[in-house]
Amino acid sequence: MNPARILREEDFAGCTAGQFLELLKALTVILTLPHSAADHVDALVVATGQGEEWRLTQAVRTWEANPKLRHLLVANGNPAEKTYAEITLDHLRSLGLRRVEGVHVQAEAAPNTGLQAAWVADQVQARGITSLALTVSPYHLARVYLTVLKAVTRRGVRLPIIPLPVAVSPDTPVPETGATAYDLVPGEARRILAYMDEGWVATPAELQEYLRWLWSRHRALLVGPDRAR
């Protein structure tokens, strides 16, 4: 297990109760967005990494099951990870990919979530993508969501972003480190707090403003057209 990714209580020294409350609010409002809305988006995004092939497996399965999806965006991972594997169409085919038109793989290495998010934002602009769902393991989902939101906001783009967590037990060891989701959540929380200060992830105010827009402009996507009336 990689101890650098496992944080303890003392690693949060200096964080305030207010910061933890804002983090709790952010996690709650992101993870409770209706996942069913992912059935009606324009693009599916999968952020790879940590040797978690289940991210790709679920993304491919979702892509193949929903022909209304126009784009599958596969963000590259970090070549420094011992479990890193090059993403190719042949590899995706081995996971069940059959529909290759609309599949786009990040060609360059992406050693961090910020570079993955920047590529996603570039794809949104270049391909005229109007809505997307994010597929990633639950422990990492909130940070990916906030990072992608920040990246598209920087470009002056606003579109529905729907969380679609991978169905995986939190007790499952992550191949790269051997840690579980329970082990890794504290590190994700600490990174979110740190990266807010560094401008890499959306702030609580930016998230609140975005979700106010999302619920007011795209309620039918979130709850269905019948209930939106």
C-alpha distance (Angstrom), angle and dihedral (degrees) to the residues before:
residue distance angle dihedral
M1 . . .
N2 3.80 . .
P3 3.84 106.4 .
A4 3.82 91.1 -163.6
R5 3.82 89.4 73.5
I6 3.81 95.4 45.0
L7 3.80 112.1 84.0
R8 3.77 128.3 -167.3
E9 3.78 133.7 -157.9
E10 3.80 92.6 -88.8
D11 3.80 90.4 58.7
F12 3.81 88.2 69.1
A13 3.80 94.6 58.4
G14 3.79 108.8 136.5
C15 3.80 94.9 27.7
T16 3.79 112.4 121.1
A17 3.79 130.4 -135.5
G18 3.79 87.3 -115.3
Q19 3.80 91.3 58.1
F20 3.79 91.2 50.8
L21 3.79 91.1 49.5
E22 3.80 91.4 51.2
L23 3.81 89.6 47.9
L24 3.81 91.6 50.0
K25 3.80 90.8 50.4
A26 3.81 91.6 48.8
L27 3.81 93.3 49.2
T28 3.80 91.7 47.7
V29 3.80 98.0 49.1
I30 3.82 93.6 44.1
L31 3.78 98.8 45.9
T32 3.81 93.8 44.5
L33 3.79 96.0 54.3
P34 3.84 106.0 120.2
H35 3.81 107.0 -87.1
S36 3.80 89.5 -161.3
A37 3.81 88.3 73.9
A38 3.81 87.3 72.8
D39 3.81 87.5 76.4
H40 3.81 89.5 69.6
V41 3.82 105.4 42.1
D42 3.78 129.1 112.2
A43 3.81 98.9 -126.8
L44 3.78 140.2 22.7
V45 3.81 117.7 -144.6
V46 3.79 124.9 -162.8
A47 3.81 120.1 -170.5
T48 3.80 107.9 -155.3
G49 3.79 128.5 -154.3
Q50 3.82 149.0 107.6
G51 3.80 90.8 56.9
E52 3.82 89.2 -76.9
E53 3.78 100.2 150.9
W54 3.81 88.7 170.9
R55 3.82 86.9 77.7
L56 3.81 90.1 61.2
T57 3.79 93.9 39.6
Q58 3.80 93.1 55.8
A59 3.81 92.5 43.0
V60 3.80 92.2 52.4
R61 3.79 91.5 46.0
T62 3.81 91.1 50.4
W63 3.80 92.1 46.2
E64 3.79 93.6 51.1
A65 3.81 92.6 46.1
N66 3.80 95.2 51.3
P67 3.82 115.1 54.1
K68 3.82 89.8 178.4
L69 3.80 88.9 74.5
R70 3.81 107.5 97.9
H71 3.82 99.3 -171.2
L72 3.79 138.1 33.2
L73 3.81 110.4 -164.7
V74 3.80 115.3 -165.2
A75 3.81 112.2 -167.4
N76 3.79 114.3 -151.5
G77 3.80 124.2 -120.4
N78 3.79 138.8 -135.3
P79 3.83 115.9 -68.7
A80 3.81 89.0 -156.7
E81 3.80 90.1 69.8
K82 3.80 113.0 97.2
T83 3.80 90.3 -135.7
Y84 3.82 94.3 50.1
A85 3.80 114.2 131.3
E86 3.79 126.7 -176.3
I87 3.78 111.5 -107.4
T88 3.78 112.1 -129.9
L89 3.77 134.5 161.8
D90 3.80 88.4 -111.0
H91 3.79 90.0 56.6
L92 3.80 91.1 47.9
R93 3.81 89.3 48.8
S94 3.80 88.6 54.8
L95 3.81 86.8 58.7
G96 3.80 92.2 52.9
L97 3.80 103.9 -84.2
R98 3.79 111.9 154.7
R99 3.80 103.8 150.2
V100 3.81 104.5 70.0
E101 3.80 100.2 165.5
G102 3.79 107.4 100.5
V103 3.81 94.5 22.1
H104 3.81 112.6 128.9
V105 3.81 123.7 -177.4
Q106 3.80 123.4 -164.6
A107 3.80 103.7 -113.9
E108 3.79 98.4 -162.6
A109 3.79 124.8 68.1
A110 3.81 115.9 -95.8
P111 3.81 108.7 -157.6
N112 3.81 92.3 178.0
T113 3.79 142.2 28.6
G114 3.80 91.7 -107.6
L115 3.81 91.7 63.0
Q116 3.79 91.1 46.7
A117 3.80 90.5 51.1
A118 3.81 92.7 47.4
W119 3.81 89.6 54.1
V120 3.80 91.0 48.8
A121 3.81 90.1 51.3
D122 3.81 90.1 49.9
Q123 3.80 90.2 51.7
V124 3.80 91.6 49.0
Q125 3.78 90.4 55.3
A126 3.81 97.5 40.0
R127 3.83 95.8 47.3
G128 3.78 100.3 36.0
I129 3.79 93.1 -118.4
T130 3.79 111.0 -177.4
S131 3.82 102.6 -171.5
L132 3.79 137.5 3.7
A133 3.79 145.1 -170.3
L134 3.81 123.6 -141.5
T135 3.80 118.2 -138.1
V136 3.80 114.7 -164.8
S137 3.79 138.9 123.0
P138 3.81 112.7 -69.0
Y139 3.82 96.6 -116.0
H140 3.83 90.7 56.8
L141 3.80 99.0 36.5
A142 3.81 100.8 91.7
R143 3.81 92.9 52.0
V144 3.80 92.3 47.9
Y145 3.80 90.1 47.8
L146 3.81 93.5 51.1
T147 3.81 92.1 44.4
V148 3.81 94.3 50.4
L149 3.81 90.1 45.2
K150 3.80 89.9 53.1
A151 3.81 92.4 47.5
V152 3.80 95.4 52.0
T153 3.81 91.9 41.8
R154 3.80 89.7 55.5
R155 3.80 87.9 58.1
G156 3.78 92.8 50.2
V157 3.82 91.4 -110.7
R158 3.79 123.7 137.8
L159 3.79 121.6 -173.9
P160 3.81 138.3 143.6
I161 3.81 112.3 -80.6
I162 3.81 114.1 -167.7
P163 3.83 123.6 -167.0
L164 3.80 114.7 -130.6
P165 3.82 107.9 178.9
V166 3.78 119.6 -158.4
A167 3.80 114.0 -108.7
V168 3.81 100.1 -116.2
S169 3.79 131.2 134.2
P170 3.82 114.6 -106.8
D171 3.80 86.9 -131.9
T172 3.82 91.9 62.6
P173 3.83 111.6 112.9
V174 3.79 113.3 -122.3
P175 3.83 108.1 -123.6
E176 3.81 95.9 -133.2
T177 3.80 97.0 54.6
G178 3.79 109.1 7.4
A179 3.80 87.9 -123.5
T180 3.79 122.9 130.9
A181 3.80 129.1 -132.5
Y182 3.80 87.8 -100.4
D183 3.81 88.4 57.8
L184 3.80 94.8 45.2
V185 3.81 103.0 45.5
P186 3.84 94.2 80.8
G187 3.81 90.7 54.7
E188 3.79 90.9 49.4
A189 3.81 90.1 50.8
R190 3.80 92.2 49.8
R191 3.81 91.8 48.8
I192 3.79 92.1 50.4
L193 3.81 90.5 53.3
A194 3.80 92.3 46.4
Y195 3.79 95.8 43.9
M196 3.80 92.1 50.4
D197 3.79 87.5 62.8
E198 3.81 90.6 46.8
G199 3.81 94.1 49.1
W200 3.81 97.0 -115.0
V201 3.79 98.2 115.8
A202 3.80 133.6 38.7
T203 3.78 115.0 -90.0
P204 3.81 122.4 -124.7
A205 3.82 89.5 -102.5
E206 3.83 91.8 50.4
L207 3.80 91.3 48.0
Q208 3.81 92.6 48.9
E209 3.79 91.8 49.1
Y210 3.80 91.3 47.6
L211 3.81 94.5 49.1
R212 3.80 90.8 47.8
W213 3.81 87.1 55.7
L214 3.81 92.7 44.1
W215 3.80 94.8 51.8
S216 3.80 93.6 43.5
R217 3.81 97.4 45.6
H218 3.81 102.4 31.0
R219 3.79 106.1 31.0
A220 3.82 91.2 129.4
L221 3.82 90.0 57.8
L222 3.80 91.4 50.4
V223 3.80 100.9 44.0
G224 3.81 104.9 15.3
P225 3.82 128.7 -97.0
D226 3.81 94.9 -88.7
R227 3.79 95.1 54.2
A228 3.82 92.6 40.8
R229 3.80 92.3 69.0
